[in-house]
């Protein structure tokens, strides 16, 4: 077999392998998209069913839900704007450093070129022409010609470098002006969003007060807490049933092997313990970590988001399935940054701390569930 034919067959084999790999990757992508859509549809079905089964929210709860979801949107926009401002400021600072460096280079090139011109002028005043015409010293002629050729090439290089530096400096200065204009637009947008967020928070205060008024008596408070708990229980049970077949194929490891090793979802002060009495007959199924509003909430372990929405009593809530019946719940958030079907890793941001669900102060409500039953999160988190 000739070498050309051998290489031709090798290239054909390689092309077939690459084509096969591409088709496999494409099929996997299609399968993943199909599975994600199936997950979303099942969860939406559960939410619709839950909505039809639960008792009608009173007007105070409905208003609070609407406002807190609007706060979620406003806070996310504000955070994105602030991140963009931060990037633009870094870019502007980098451009200014570059401008200073290019200005130094420009001055340096100008000085070198000036020195070269002075040397050329000085040499030109000597008897260069006489040396060329003088046949008495032919050994000097080669040296003189080489020297002048060197000076000319050096001047040409210096002029070229100076020209390139001037063009680059002009471009950097243009970039600086563009960045300044973009920053001005972003800062104006930031102020507008801050104003909207402040207005929504003021509205929320009134709605929280109205909700508290509507359940002022102990009996109503107890009923409200029980209804909140029942709604979460119903959501989790129906979610497990609906997603059981899909999640069997995902090989999630659960949390049994990492008991006592998980990082905290957020740093803060423990203000509510697992099992602590909230009201007569009602004890907490999770813990509450008090901290400042807007802090990042991290997933405690690898898993898939199966719920990311507002739920009565828990506000803006994220639920992550970790497999083998284990779930982690993160409630009372200000903003949610993951959607149903998203995969998350340990330490990855999923939300920011808030006081949704009618809470009076910011903090994260955190639960761990196994087979639908609440477990003490402190037994899973590192001390």
N, C-alpha and C positions, 0 to 999 in steps of 0.2 A: 504494500500500500504506500502511495506517495505521501510525502510530508504534507503537501497542500491539501490532499484529500482527507488525511487524518485530522488536520486542524479544522477543516470544513465540517466534518462529522462531530468533532468536539464542540464546536460553536453551536451546531444545530442541537446537540444534546443539552447544552447549557441553556439555550433559548427555550427548549421544551420544559426543562426543570423550572426555570424562572416563570414561565407561563402557567405551569401547574401550581406553583406557590402563590402566584397572584390570584388565581381562581379560588384557591383554598381560603386565602385571606379575605377575598371579596365575599365568599359564601359565609365565613365566620362573622363578618361585619353585618351582613344581611340578617343572619340568625340572631345576633345580639340586638339589632334594631327591632326585630320582630318580637323578641322576648321582652325588651323594654316596653314596647307598646302594649303587650299583653299584661305586664305588671301594672302599668298605668291604668289600663281599662278596668282591671279587677279592683284596684284600689278606689277608682272613681265609683264603681258599682257599689262597693262597701260603704262609701261616704253617702251615696244617694239613699241607700237602704237605711243607714243610720239616721239620716235626716228625717226620713218618713216615720221612723219608729220613735224617736225621742219626743219628749214633751216640747211644745212650742216655746222658744225662747221668749222671755218678756222683752218689752221694748228697750229697757235699759241695757240688757245683755246684747241685743241686736246692734244698738248704737255703738256700744263698746267694741264689739267685734269689728264693725266697719271701720271705726277710727283707728284701732290698733293695726289693722291690715294696711291702712293708708300710711301709718307711721312706719311700718315695715318697708314700704316702697320708698318713702321720703328718706329714711335713714340709709337705705342702700344706695340711692342716688347720691346723697351727700358724701357717703364714704368713697364711692367711685370718683367723685369730683375731687375730693381731698387727696386721694391717691394720685390722680392725674396732675394736680397742682404740685405735689411733691416731686413727681417725675420731671415736670417742666422746670421746676426750680433747680433740680440737679443738673439738668441739661443746660440751663442758662449759666449756672456756676462753672460748668465744664467749658462752655463756649468762651466765657470771660477769661478763664485761665489760658485757653488756647490763643485768644486774642493777644494777651500780654506776651506770650511766647513768640508769636508771629511778629509782633511789633519789635521785639528784641532782635529777632533774626533779620528783619528789614533794616534796622539801624546797622547791624553788623555787616550785612551785604553792601550797604551804601558806603560804609567806612572802607571796606576792602576795595570796592570799585574806585573810590576816590583816590586811595593810595596807588592803585594801578595806573590811574590816569596821570597822577603826578609823576610817577616813575617814567611813564611813556613820554610825557612832555619834557621831563628833565633829560632823558636819553636823546630825544629828538633834537635838542638844542646842541648836542655834541656833533662831531663831524662824522655822522653816520654815512652821508652821501660820499664824503671824501674817502672813507674807509672802503666803500664799495668800489670806488674808481681807482683807488691806490693799489697798484700791483706790487709795491715794495713789501707789503705785509700780508701775503695771501693766507698765511696760517690763521690770522685773526678773522678773516671773512666768514668762515664756517661757524665760528663761535658766535659772531654778531648775528648772523641769520637765524641760528638756533634760538638765541636769546629773544629776538624780536618775535619769532614764531610762538615761543612759549608765552610771551606777554599778550599777544593777540588772542591765543586760545584761552588764557586765564581771564581776560576781559570778557570774552564771549560767554564763558561759563558763568561768570559773576553777574553779567547782565541778565542771562537766562534765569538764574536762581533768584535774583531780585524781582524779576517779572512774575515768576511763579508765586513767590511769597506775597507780593502785592495782591495778586488775584485771589489767593487763598484767604488773605486777611480781609478782603472786601466781602468774600462769601461768608466768613465767620461773623463779620459785623452785621450782615444782612440776616443771618440766622438768629443773632442776638435780638434784633429788632422784632423778628417774627415771634420769637419766644416770649418777649415782653408783651406783645399784643395778645397772644394766646393766654398768657397768665391773667391779663386784665379781664378777658372774657370769662375764664374759669372762675376767677374770684367774684365776679358779678353774679355768676350762676350759683356759686357757693352761698353767697349772702341771701339770695332769693330762696334757696332750698332750706337754709337755716331758719329763715323767717317762717316758711311753711311748716317746718318741723316743730318750731316753738308754738305756733298757732294750734297745731294738731294735739300737742301735749297739753296745752291749756284746755282744749276741748275735752280731752281724755280725763282730766282731773274732775271736771263737772260730771262726766258720765260715770266715773268710779263712785263719786259721792251719791249719784242717783241710784246706782246699783246697790250700794250699801244701805241706802234708805229703804229700798224695796225689800230687803231681807233683814230688816233691823231686829226683829224678834229672834230669840234663841231657836225657836222651833223652825223658823224659816231658814236660818243659817244652817242648821243641821240638815234640813231637807235639801238645801242648795249643795252642800258638801257631798251628800249621798248621791244626788243626781249627777254631780261632776264625776264622782268615782265610778258610778254605773256606766256613764257614757264612755269613759276611757276603757273600762272592762269590756264593754260591748264592742268597741272599736278593735281592741286587741284580739278578741276571740274570733271575730268575723275576718279580720286580716289574716290570722294564722290559717283559718280554714281555706280562704280564697287563694292564698299563696303557697300552700303546702306542696303542691306538685311541682311548681316552678322552682322553689328553693331547695327541693331535694337534689336537683341537678347542679347546684352551685358549690358543693363541697366546702361550705363554710364550717369553720372548726369549733364554733361556740366559745364560751368563756371559761369552761371548767379548768383548762390547763393554765390559765393566766390569773387564777384566783389569788388575790393579794398582791398582784404585780402591776395592775393598771395604773396609769398616771391619772391625776385629777383632771376633770374636763376643764377646770378653770381654777385659778388661785383666788382665795378669798376666805372669809370667816364663815364657819359653820353656824348657821342661825336656826336650823331645824334639823333634828336628828331623826333617823329612821325609827318608827314606832312611837314617836312623841305624840302625846294627845293634842289634837287640834281643837276638838269640840267633844262634848259628851258622846261617848261611843265611837268616835272617829279618831283613828290614829294615822300618822303619816306613813305612806308607802315608800317614801323616798327621803332624800335630804335636800336642804336648801343652802346654797352657798351665796352669801351676800358679798357683793363687790360693786365696783363702779359701772355705770351704764356704758355700753359700747365696747366693753372688753370682748375679746375673741373667745368663743366656746369651741373646744376641740373634741372630736370623736375619741372615745377611749380605746377603741379597737377596730380592726378591719371589719367591714360589713357593707350592707346595702340599705340605702334610705327607703323606707316603706311608707313613711308619712311625713309630710312637711306642710303644715297648715295650722289654722287657728282651731282650738278646741276649748270649749267652756271650762273655766277654772284653771286651765293650763296655758291659756293664751297661745302664742305662737310656739308650736311644738314640733320637734323633730324626733322621729323614732327610727333607730337603726337596727336592722336584723343582723345578728352575728352567727346565725346557724344553730342547729341542734336545740332549738327552742329558746335561745337566749336573745334578749333585746335590751337596748339601752334607750332611755327617754330623756330628752332635754327640753324643759319647759320654761315659760315666762320670758321668752326671748324678745329682743327688740326687732331684730331682722333675721331672716332665714336665708342661707346662701347655698343650700342644696335642694334639689328637686327629687321627687319620687323616681326611683330607679338608679340614682347616682351611687357609684361605689365610693367608699371613703376609707382612708387609712388612719391608723392611730396617730393622734396629734394634728390631724387635718382640721382646719376651721370649717365649722358647719353653720354657725350662727353668731350673733353678738348678744351680750347680756342686755336685758331690759326689765320691764315690770308689767308685761302684758298679762292678761287674764284677770285684771282688776287689782293687781298688787300695789301696795302703797310705796314700796321701795325696790330698787333694782337688785336682782339676784338670779341665780340659776336654780331651777328645781330639777333634780336628777334622780332617776330610778334605774334599777336593773331588774328585769323580769326573766323568769325561767318557766317555760310551759304556761305562760300567762300569769303566774303568781309572783308577787313582789318579793324581792330578796333584799337583804341589808347591803346596800352599796359599799359600806365601809369594809366589808369582808373581801371585796374585790379590788378596792383602791389601795395603793401603797400608803402606809402610815407616814 
